[in-house]
Amino acid sequence: MTREWLVTNGIGVMMNLAEVAAELEGRLARLFLPDAEGKRPIHGGGTTFSDDHWQQLLPFHEYFDGDTGKGLGASHQTGWTGMIASLLQERD
C-alpha cells in the first residue's frame, strides 16, 4: 500500500487510509465493549444496564455523546450503527 494518501488523526500522527479506518473501527467498537469494570460506554453509566439481566443488551443508538460514549437518540437504529455488529464479530 502506498503512503501517498496520508491524513492526520488530529494529534499529529500521520496515517494512511487503512490505518485511519482501523482507528475509527477501534473507537466505535470501544463504545460497545465492556471496560475493566465490565461497563460499556454506550450504557452511559446508569443503573439499568448494571443488572446482569441487561448487561449484554446492546442497543444501536442514533448517535453518541462525544465525551462519554453514552448512546443518545432512538435506540432501535439498524442503519449505520448496525454495522458495529459485524465489526465486533470480526474481533472475536
RODREN-54810 format. One line per 2 residues: number of its first residue (from 1); their letters; for each residue x, y, z of N, C-alpha, C, O. Coordinates in nm, 4 decimals, decimal comma, m for minus. Layout:
NUM> a> X/Y/Z/X/Y/Z/X/Y/Z/X/Y/Z; ...
//
This chain:
1> mt> 0,0853/m0,1183/0,0000/0,0000/0,0000/0,0000/0,0893/0,1239/0,0000/0,1852/0,1324/0,0768; 0,0585/0,2156/m0,0829/0,1373/0,3390/m0,0908/0,1019/0,4332/0,0233/m0,0105/0,4314/0,0736
3> re> 0,1954/0,5132/0,0628/0,1736/0,6070/0,1729/0,1461/0,7464/0,1186/0,1622/0,8451/0,1904; 0,1050/0,7555/m0,0065/0,0778/0,8880/m0,0602/m0,0524/0,9464/m0,0079/m0,0716/1,0678/m0,0133
5> wl> m0,1425/0,8626/0,0427/m0,2676/0,9113/0,0998/m0,2510/0,9216/0,2499/m0,2838/0,8279/0,3227; m0,2019/1,0309/0,2956/m0,1785/1,0496/0,4377/m0,2773/1,1489/0,4969/m0,3074/1,2517/0,4361
7> vt> m0,3264/1,1184/0,6131/m0,4139/1,2096/0,6866/m0,3681/1,2100/0,8311/m0,2894/1,1247/0,8722; m0,4161/1,3032/0,9062/m0,3810/1,3079/1,0477/m0,5037/1,2769/1,1316/m0,6162/1,3062/1,0912
9> ng> m0,4825/1,2180/1,2474/m0,5955/1,1856/1,3352/m0,6256/1,2988/1,4319/m0,7007/1,2789/1,5274; m0,5701/1,4150/1,4105/m0,5990/1,5303/1,4948/m0,4942/1,5567/1,6013/m0,4973/1,6610/1,6666
11> ig> m0,4011/1,4632/1,6197/m0,2959/1,4853/1,7186/m0,1573/1,4768/1,6552/m0,0575/1,4571/1,7244; m0,1524/1,4917/1,5247/m0,0247/1,4983/1,4563/0,0345/1,3655/1,4145/0,1481/1,3624/1,3671
13> vm> m0,0378/1,2554/1,4300/0,0122/1,1249/1,3870/m0,0339/1,1005/1,2443/m0,1537/1,1010/1,2159; 0,0603/1,0793/1,1560/0,0260/1,0562/1,0167/m0,0166/0,9118/0,9965/0,0465/0,8199/1,0487
15> mn> m0,1240/0,8918/0,9206/m0,1776/0,7587/0,8938/m0,2209/0,7500/0,7486/m0,2602/0,8496/0,6879; m0,2131/0,6282/0,6933/m0,2719/0,6092/0,5611/m0,4193/0,5744/0,5810/m0,4643/0,5603/0,6947
17> la> m0,4936/0,5608/0,4741/m0,6383/0,5413/0,4867/m0,6747/0,4102/0,5561/m0,7742/0,4050/0,6284; m0,5974/0,3061/0,5360/m0,6243/0,1790/0,6038/m0,6057/0,1947/0,7544/m0,6835/0,1402/0,8326
19> ev> m0,5042/0,2681/0,7947/m0,4797/0,2916/0,9372/m0,5892/0,3784/0,9987/m0,6306/0,3560/1,1124; m0,6353/0,4766/0,9236/m0,7449/0,5619/0,9713/m0,8708/0,4772/0,9888/m0,9406/0,4906/1,0893
21> aa> m0,9006/0,3899/0,8922/m1,0182/0,3027/0,9019/m1,0083/0,2133/1,0252/m1,1073/0,1948/1,0960; m0,8912/0,1581/1,0517/m0,8717/0,0726/1,1692/m0,8899/0,1527/1,2985/m0,9483/0,1023/1,3945
23> el> m0,8408/0,2758/1,3018/m0,8565/0,3620/1,4196/m1,0039/0,3929/1,4450/m1,0499/0,3850/1,5589; m1,0778/0,4277/1,3408/m1,2209/0,4560/1,3557/m1,2975/0,3323/1,4000/m1,3870/0,3414/1,4840
25> eg> m1,2631/0,2177/1,3448/m1,3276/0,0927/1,3850/m1,3037/0,0657/1,5331/m1,3962/0,0276/1,6049; m1,1818/0,0849/1,5788/m1,1492/0,0632/1,7193/m1,2244/0,1571/1,8112/m1,2739/0,1160/1,9161
27> rl> m1,2331/0,2820/1,7723/m1,3061/0,3806/1,8544/m1,4539/0,3459/1,8633/m1,5132/0,3551/1,9708; m1,5138/0,3064/1,7518/m1,6547/0,2686/1,7514/m1,6762/0,1429/1,8349/m1,7724/0,1353/1,9113
29> ar> m1,5884/0,0450/1,8214/m1,6010/m0,0796/1,8975/m1,5936/m0,0532/2,0471/m1,6673/m0,1150/2,1239; m1,5061/0,0374/2,0900/m1,4908/0,0652/2,2330/m1,6180/0,1223/2,2961/m1,6341/0,1146/2,4179
31> lf> m1,7073/0,1784/2,2175/m1,8356/0,2244/2,2710/m1,9197/0,1070/2,3210/m1,9969/0,1216/2,4157; m1,9049/m0,0083/2,2580/m1,9886/m0,1242/2,2851/m1,9212/m0,2291/2,3724/m1,9899/m0,3118/2,4323
33> lp> m1,7893/m0,2277/2,3811/m1,7166/m0,3305/2,4560/m1,7064/m0,2942/2,6034/m1,6930/m0,1765/2,6371; m1,7125/m0,3946/2,6927/m1,7010/m0,3664/2,8354/m1,5592/m0,3216/2,8716/m1,4608/m0,3701/2,8158
35> da> m1,5514/m0,2277/2,9666/m1,4214/m0,1813/3,0140/m1,3722/m0,2748/3,1253/m1,4291/m0,3820/3,1457; m1,2680/m0,2350/3,1962/m1,2099/m0,3175/3,3024/m1,3108/m0,3469/3,4137/m1,2995/m0,4489/3,4817
37> eg> m1,4077/m0,2598/3,4326/m1,5104/m0,2786/3,5355/m1,6346/m0,3494/3,4817/m1,7312/m0,3703/3,5551; m1,6319/m0,3863/3,3533/m1,7457/m0,4548/3,2925/m1,8543/m0,3614/3,2432/m1,9616/m0,4070/3,2037
39> kr> m1,8286/m0,2309/3,2447/m1,9278/m0,1328/3,1992/m1,9010/m0,0957/3,0542/m1,7863/m0,0900/3,0100; m2,0076/m0,0709/2,9819/m1,9974/m0,0325/2,8409/m2,0315/0,1161/2,8287/m2,1336/0,1600/2,8816
41> pi> m1,9481/0,1940/2,7600/m1,9776/0,3369/2,7445/m2,1154/0,3649/2,6859/m2,1791/0,4635/2,7229; m2,1616/0,2810/2,5962/m2,2916/0,3028/2,5335/m2,4051/0,3055/2,6358/m2,5074/0,3701/2,6132
43> hg> m2,3875/0,2354/2,7488/m2,4916/0,2306/2,8515/m2,4953/0,3567/2,9362/m2,5924/0,3785/3,0087; m2,3941/0,4389/2,9293/m2,3974/0,5691/2,9942/m2,3847/0,5717/3,1447/m2,4120/0,6748/3,2062
45> gg> m2,3447/0,4635/3,2057/m2,3227/0,4649/3,3498/m2,4482/0,4588/3,4350/m2,4397/0,4708/3,5572; m2,5635/0,4405/3,3744/m2,6873/0,4296/3,4520/m2,6961/0,2956/3,5234/m2,6119/0,2081/3,5033
47> tt> m2,7967/0,2800/3,6056/m2,8105/0,1565/3,6831/m2,8851/0,0461/3,6089/m2,8705/m0,0710/3,6439; m2,9635/0,0794/3,5090/m3,0420/m0,0214/3,4370/m2,9542/m0,1313/3,3797/m2,9855/m0,2495/3,3938
49> fs> m2,8460/m0,0941/3,3160/m2,7617/m0,1923/3,2477/m2,6569/m0,2549/3,3386/m2,5782/m0,3377/3,2927; m2,6536/m0,2177/3,4663/m2,5600/m0,2805/3,5584/m2,6136/m0,4156/3,6063/m2,5369/m0,4981/3,6558
51> dd> m2,7424/m0,4385/3,5925/m2,8039/m0,5661/3,6273/m2,7576/m0,6725/3,5279/m2,7536/m0,6468/3,4075; m2,7231/m0,7902/3,5762/m2,6738/m0,8980/3,4891/m2,7704/m0,9314/3,3761/m2,7278/m0,9690/3,2669
53> hw> m2,9003/m0,9178/3,4019/m3,0011/m0,9489/3,3009/m2,9904/m0,8561/3,1797/m3,0177/m0,8979/3,0672; m2,9515/m0,7320/3,2018/m2,9475/m0,6319/3,0952/m2,8065/m0,6046/3,0423/m2,7915/m0,5375/2,9402
55> qq> m2,7042/m0,6550/3,1091/m2,5649/m0,6214/3,0755/m2,5292/m0,6524/2,9302/m2,4519/m0,5790/2,8687; m2,5835/m0,7582/2,8757/m2,5488/m0,7989/2,7392/m2,6350/m0,7323/2,6318/m2,6130/m0,7541/2,5127
57> ll> m2,7322/m0,6520/2,6728/m2,8175/m0,5815/2,5773/m2,7379/m0,4687/2,5120/m2,6853/m0,3817/2,5813; m2,7292/m0,4699/2,3814/m2,6539/m0,3679/2,3087/m2,7461/m0,2933/2,2132/m2,7619/m0,3342/2,0982
59> pf> m2,8069/m0,1850/2,2593/m2,8922/m0,1069/2,1700/m2,8089/m0,0310/2,0670/m2,6974/0,0116/2,0972; m2,8606/m0,0141/1,9484/m2,7934/0,0598/1,8423/m2,8516/0,2006/1,8381/m2,9511/0,2253/1,7700
61> he> m2,7903/0,2909/1,9098/m2,8415/0,4270/1,9201/m2,8181/0,5078/1,7924/m2,7329/0,4757/1,7096; m2,8955/0,6110/1,7811/m2,8901/0,7014/1,6667/m2,7586/0,7790/1,6630/m2,7013/0,8005/1,5562
63> yf> m2,7118/0,8207/1,7800/m2,5847/0,8922/1,7914/m2,5340/0,8778/1,9339/m2,6017/0,8196/2,0188; m2,4150/0,9307/1,9603/m2,3478/0,9077/2,0879/m2,2924/1,0374/2,1448/m2,2564/1,1284/2,0701
65> dg> m2,2857/1,0456/2,2782/m2,2225/1,1586/2,3449/m2,0732/1,1549/2,3117/m2,0081/1,0519/2,3293; m2,0199/1,2656/2,2643/m1,8803/1,2712/2,2222/m1,7804/1,2581/2,3357/m1,6649/1,2227/2,3120
67> dt> m1,8221/1,2859/2,4577/m1,7312/1,2766/2,5721/m1,7406/1,1428/2,6443/m1,6386/1,0857/2,6828; m1,8614/1,0931/2,6627/m1,8797/0,9713/2,7423/m1,9060/0,8463/2,6600/m1,8831/0,7352/2,7079
69> gk> m1,9536/0,8621/2,5374/m1,9903/0,7480/2,4543/m2,1313/0,6984/2,4782/m2,1755/0,6034/2,4135; m2,2035/0,7625/2,5719/m2,3403/0,7214/2,6020/m2,4264/0,7287/2,4763/m2,4214/0,8267/2,4019
71> gl> m2,5053/0,6237/2,4535/m2,5962/0,6222/2,3408/m2,7073/0,7235/2,3600/m2,7646/0,7337/2,4685; m2,7380/0,7982/2,2556/m2,8413/0,9022/2,2601/m2,9364/0,8849/2,1419/m2,9058/0,8151/2,0453
73> ga> m3,0495/0,9483/2,1514/m3,1474/0,9399/2,0430/m3,2166/0,8048/2,0440/m3,2132/0,7332/2,1441; m3,2786/0,7706/1,9341/m3,3505/0,6441/1,9235/m3,2537/0,5277/1,9456/m3,1396/0,5317/1,8994
75> sh> m3,2994/0,4248/2,0161/m3,2110/0,3127/2,0479/m3,2425/0,1887/1,9649/m3,2004/0,0787/2,0007; m3,3127/0,2038/1,8591/m3,3509/0,0892/1,7767/m3,3041/0,1072/1,6320/m3,3673/0,0574/1,5388
77> qt> m3,1950/0,1772/1,6147/m3,1445/0,2037/1,4801/m3,0850/0,0773/1,4194/m3,0181/m0,0001/1,4878; m3,1094/0,0577/1,2936/m3,0480/m0,0556/1,2238/m2,9699/m0,0059/1,1030/m2,9324/m0,0844/1,0159
79> gw> m2,9457/0,1231/1,0984/m2,8701/0,1826/0,9884/m2,7211/0,1733/1,0134/m2,6672/0,0646/1,0342; m2,6547/0,2883/1,0112/m2,5087/0,2882/1,0192/m2,4570/0,2287/1,1492/m2,3498/0,1683/1,1486
81> tg> m2,5286/0,2428/1,2614/m2,4782/0,1868/1,3863/m2,4905/0,0350/1,3880/m2,4226/m0,0316/1,4662; m2,5754/m0,0199/1,3034/m2,5867/m0,1647/1,2936/m2,4601/m0,2300/1,2412/m2,4394/m0,3497/1,2613
83> mi> m2,3752/m0,1532/1,1742/m2,2511/m0,2107/1,1206/m2,1571/m0,2548/1,2319/m2,0674/m0,3356/1,2077; m2,1753/m0,2040/1,3524/m2,0882/m0,2431/1,4622/m2,0997/m0,3913/1,4905/m2,0034/m0,4523/1,5370
85> as> m2,2155/m0,4514/1,4637/m2,2327/m0,5940/1,4881/m2,1302/m0,6759/1,4101/m2,0681/m0,7665/1,4657; m2,1122/m0,6451/1,2837/m2,0135/m0,7199/1,2042/m1,8703/m0,6847/1,2454/m1,7825/m0,7708/1,2416
87> ll> m1,8457/m0,5600/1,2843/m1,7114/m0,5210/1,3287/m1,6743/m0,5926/1,4583/m1,5606/m0,6370/1,4744; m1,7698/m0,6040/1,5508/m1,7425/m0,6730/1,6764/m1,7261/m0,8231/1,6536/m1,6440/m0,8876/1,7189
89> qe> m1,8037/m0,8783/1,5613/m1,7934/m1,0203/1,5318/m1,6548/m1,0531/1,4757/m1,5991/m1,1584/1,5067; m1,5993/m0,9648/1,3944/m1,4662/m0,9860/1,3383/m1,3584/m0,9820/1,4459/m1,2524/m1,0423/1,4292
91> rd> m1,3842/m0,9112/1,5569/m1,2865/m0,9007/1,6656/m1,2846/m1,0246/1,7529/m1,1885/m1,0466/1,8267; m1,3881/m1,1052/1,7460/m1,3974/m1,2250/1,8308/m1,2924/m1,3268/1,8014/m1,2887/m1,4320/1,8652
//
